[in-house]
Amino acid sequence: MPSAVSLKTLLRRFRRHRRGSAAVEFALVAPIFFALLFAIVEVALMFFASQVLETVTQSAARYILTGQAQSGGLTQGQFKTYVCGQIPALFTCGNVQVNVQSYASSGSVTISPVFDANGNYVGGSNYCPGSGGSVVFVSLAYQWPLFVTGLGFNMSNPGTTKKWLSATAVFQNEPFAASGPC
């Protein structure tokens, strides 16, 4: 019977002993805490990148709106280089999609979808900044990489680990004499 008493004593001591309980509790909670923390950081970075893309789109739109792109005779490649010059190191320039379309009046504007139902980019890469008084549609899109996609937190487009960010501006050019390439 000495073994039963010592086992009972050991169990009693084990129940009273609280050293290490904080480590066990932390080990249970830490994965969820860090997953949530990384998800918050990723959403914040994605929101920041989206705001940067929006700012760059507005800057590019202003460049066309005032006729600077047209009077400079910029080609599609030169305009994309201008846009990439506005983008900080946060983006890879080669992955930025630039689409510029112009219309004679606001009644003739027909804008097709930029993304299909599966999240694929179908917006095209046109460059037609128009002339003075034209209505212009400028769209920039970028496929942002995501890292925290587990635990039910998945903002990515279907079949990828990336999320399309896009920004659009529609405006009427100021009256100026220069005309664009189209």
JOTAQUI-V721079 format. One record per helix or strand. SS is the DSSP state (helix for helix, strand for strand). FROM is the first residue (numbers start at 0). LEN is the number of residues. If there is no record, write none. Layout:
[[SS/FROM/LEN] [SS/FROM/LEN]]
This chain:
[[helix/1/15] [helix/20/45] [helix/67/4] [helix/75/11] [helix/92/3] [strand/96/7] [helix/105/3] [strand/114/1] [strand/120/1] [strand/126/1] [strand/134/11] [strand/161/11]]
